[in-house]
Amino acid sequence: MKKRNNMTECFVCRGDIVLRHTSYMADFGDCIVIVKNVPTLICEQCDEKAYTDEVAAVLETIVTRVKEMPAEI
């Protein structure tokens, strides 16, 4: 995504980006992590999804902590 006159533009197709809340899923084979209500930047034209640096860092922390847990939740 890149900025275009205070709007965000999709880096794939240059379509307009909107902020929506979605679910994020990480599948590690023996472990699936689903995080609901994640702020997600989505292209209205091609459906490409992206996360801000802050959201990506939080997702990484959540997934790492859950992956390190010894039991199923």
C-alpha positions as CSV (number, residue, x, y, z in Angstrom):
1,M,0.0,0.0,0.0
2,K,1.2,3.5,-0.7
3,K,-0.1,6.9,0.2
4,R,-1.9,8.9,-2.5
5,N,-3.2,12.3,-1.5
6,N,-4.2,11.2,2.1
7,M,-5.7,8.1,0.6
8,T,-4.2,4.6,0.6
9,E,-3.6,2.9,-2.6
10,C,-3.3,-0.9,-3.2
11,F,0.3,-1.8,-4.3
12,V,-1.1,-4.6,-6.4
13,C,-3.8,-2.9,-8.5
14,R,-3.8,0.7,-7.3
15,G,-7.4,0.4,-6.1
16,D,-8.7,2.2,-3.1
17,I,-8.1,0.7,0.4
18,V,-10.7,0.5,3.1
19,L,-10.3,-0.4,6.8
20,R,-12.4,-3.4,7.9
21,H,-12.3,-5.8,10.8
22,T,-11.6,-9.4,9.8
23,S,-10.4,-12.6,11.3
24,Y,-6.7,-13.6,11.0
25,M,-5.7,-17.3,10.8
26,A,-2.3,-18.9,11.2
27,D,-2.0,-22.6,10.5
28,F,1.1,-24.4,11.8
29,G,0.0,-27.9,11.0
30,D,-0.6,-29.1,14.6
31,C,-1.8,-25.7,15.7
32,I,-4.3,-23.2,14.3
33,V,-4.6,-19.7,15.7
34,I,-7.6,-17.5,14.9
35,V,-7.7,-13.9,16.0
36,K,-11.0,-12.2,15.5
37,N,-11.8,-8.5,14.9
38,V,-8.5,-7.6,13.4
39,P,-8.2,-4.1,11.8
40,T,-7.4,-5.0,8.1
41,L,-6.6,-2.8,5.1
42,I,-8.5,-4.3,2.2
43,C,-8.5,-3.3,-1.5
44,E,-12.0,-2.7,-2.8
45,Q,-10.9,-3.7,-6.3
46,C,-8.7,-6.9,-5.9
47,D,-9.4,-7.9,-2.2
48,E,-5.6,-7.7,-1.3
49,K,-5.3,-7.6,2.5
50,A,-2.6,-5.8,4.5
51,Y,-2.0,-4.8,8.1
52,T,-0.4,-1.7,9.6
53,D,3.0,-2.3,11.3
54,E,1.3,-2.0,14.7
55,V,-1.3,-4.6,13.9
56,A,1.2,-6.9,12.4
57,A,3.4,-6.7,15.5
58,V,0.5,-7.5,17.8
59,L,-0.5,-10.4,15.6
60,E,3.0,-11.8,15.7
61,T,3.1,-11.5,19.5
62,I,-0.2,-13.3,19.9
63,V,0.7,-16.1,17.5
64,T,4.1,-16.6,19.0
65,R,2.7,-16.8,22.6
66,V,0.0,-19.2,21.6
67,K,2.4,-21.4,19.6
68,E,4.6,-21.7,22.7
69,M,1.8,-23.0,24.9
70,P,2.1,-26.7,25.7
71,A,-1.6,-27.6,25.5
72,E,-4.6,-27.0,23.3
73,I,-6.9,-24.1,24.2
